[in-house]
Amino acid sequence: MEFSALPVRRVDAVLPTEAPYAVGSPEPAAAPAAGPPAPPPAAPAAAPAWPATIPAVAQLLREGLELTDCTILVGPNGSGKSTIIEAVATAYGLNPEGGSTGAQHRTQASESPLHEWLRLTRGAGSSKWGYFVRAETMHGLFTYLSATRSESRWSRDPEFHALSHGESFVALLGSSRFGKDGFFVMDEPEAGLSFEAQLHLVAELADMARRPRAQVLVATHSPVIAAIPNARLLELGPHGIRETRWTELEVVDHYRRFLAEPRRYLRHVVDYPF
């Protein structure tokens, strides 16, 4: 087995006998053998439980997923990006609402049970540190960090709520939390960021991924974030999960077409005499 110091080398489902989900089709029944009457057929397999009904999640549970030093999930709303990102982060021990393994803040439990169905294979001697940032819970995370900042004389954090969303995110990214080895997970980090700020984020994530004992996992809708050099791109959709190149991403194609001729798209959604 190849040596790896990455925090998470692979994601797999727990053993089928331990899992409360059902994925795939039941095995075909064997032909009846001569002799005593066969017992009555077994009850049909239970229907898959959500989120195993999402094609990308079902494929993850069937086949597992290898993670590289930088893995990016891209796909439309409802394709399972955030569900998978959240589950991997939580299975690693990170707070599902954002933060590190030691973060204690909590508003409302809304995460899926997928993290309970996953087993992570960690690299030998890898860092146990990590940090999770997700767009939908950033306000709560900044509130938590501001509260802990006031309780610690050693904190160098700014007052995040006194900054804009983009400024707060850049300040968080520039803190010591992201300057060490570990597993850095981000769910749609481009939300609220300008084009220039997204380029800054690309540079920071690329730098993290170059560290031998650091690893980046990102879910995004942004073709800018998806352009991180040497990242493994996985496109999610009705087909499940497939590896692809940046130039072949559906979102890249849509942005190119829209910027070239906005009216081709707007005429379908705006009642305006073009």
Rosetta blueprint (number, residue, H / E / L):
1 M L
2 E L
3 F L
4 S L
5 A L
6 L L
7 P L
8 V L
9 R L
10 R E
11 V E
12 D E
13 A E
14 V L
15 L L
16 P H
17 T H
18 E H
19 A L
20 P L
21 Y L
22 A L
23 V L
24 G L
25 S L
26 P L
27 E L
28 P L
29 A L
30 A L
31 A L
32 P L
33 A L
34 A L
35 G L
36 P L
37 P L
38 A L
39 P L
40 P L
41 P L
42 A L
43 A L
44 P L
45 A L
46 A L
47 A L
48 P L
49 A L
50 W L
51 P L
52 A L
53 T L
54 I L
55 P H
56 A H
57 V H
58 A H
59 Q H
60 L H
61 L H
62 R H
63 E H
64 G L
65 L E
66 E E
67 L L
68 T L
69 D L
70 C E
71 T E
72 I E
73 L E
74 V E
75 G L
76 P L
77 N L
78 G L
79 S L
80 G L
81 K H
82 S H
83 T H
84 I H
85 I H
86 E H
87 A H
88 V H
89 A H
90 T H
91 A H
92 Y H
93 G L
94 L L
95 N L
96 P L
97 E L
98 G L
99 G E
100 S L
101 T L
102 G L
103 A L
104 Q L
105 H L
106 R L
107 T L
108 Q L
109 A L
110 S L
111 E L
112 S L
113 P H
114 L H
115 H H
116 E H
117 W H
118 L E
119 R E
120 L E
121 T E
122 R L
123 G L
124 A L
125 G L
126 S L
127 S L
128 K L
129 W L
130 G E
131 Y E
132 F E
133 V E
134 R E
135 A H
136 E H
137 T H
138 M H
139 H H
140 G H
141 L H
142 F H
143 T H
144 Y H
145 L H
146 S H
147 A H
148 T H
149 R H
150 S H
151 E H
152 S L
153 R L
154 W L
155 S L
156 R L
157 D L
158 P L
159 E L
160 F H
161 H H
162 A H
163 L L
164 S L
165 H H
166 G H
167 E H
168 S H
169 F H
170 V H
171 A H
172 L H
173 L H
174 G L
175 S L
176 S H
177 R H
178 F H
179 G L
180 K L
181 D L
182 G E
183 F E
184 F E
185 V E
186 M E
187 D E
188 E L
189 P L
190 E L
191 A L
192 G L
193 L L
194 S L
195 F H
196 E H
197 A H
198 Q H
199 L H
200 H H
201 L H
202 V H
203 A H
204 E H
205 L H
206 A H
207 D H
208 M H
209 A H
210 R H
211 R L
212 P L
213 R L
214 A E
215 Q E
216 V E
217 L E
218 V E
219 A E
220 T E
221 H L
222 S L
223 P L
224 V L
225 I H
226 A H
227 A H
228 I L
229 P L
230 N L
231 A L
232 R E
233 L E
234 L E
235 E E
236 L E
237 G E
238 P L
239 H L
240 G E
241 I E
242 R E
243 E E
244 T E
245 R L
246 W H
247 T H
248 E H
249 L L
250 E H
251 V H
252 V H
253 D H
254 H H
255 Y H
256 R H
257 R H
258 F H
259 L H
260 A H
261 E L
262 P L
263 R H
264 R H
265 Y H
266 L H
267 R L
268 H L
269 V L
270 V L
271 D L
272 Y L
273 P L
274 F L
